Amino acid sequence: MASSKDYLQFILEQLSELEDITYRAMMGEYIIYYRGKVVGGIYDDRLLVKPVKSAISYMPAVSYELPYEGAKEMLLVDEVDNKEFLTGLFQAMYDELPAPKAKKKK
């Protein structure tokens, strides 16, 4: 099942306090970037983030979910209605996220 554009817009609104939040549509789902780094994505209308230590310790109840068949487990963010929580989560995770890979020249 693909994610809805409405759910994407809701999540983007919840993250509106942060600068440089972008997304990329990919096979009916959305990859979410914060300041150029992949934080997670929206899969089947669920916000999932990378399982970095800061995210695990930031969330009171950690639940691992598969974004799609054959993928690595990610963390399900339950508190999407709490704007402050989401903003804090993304800020806490930023330093731990890997830098974007350099694009290969043709």
Secondary structure, 3 states (H helix, E strand, C coil): CCCCHHHHHHHHHHCCCCCCEEEEEECCEEEEEECCEEEEEEECCEEEECCCHHHHHHCCCCCEECCCCCCCCEEECCCCCCHHHHHHHHHHHHCCCCCCCCCCCC
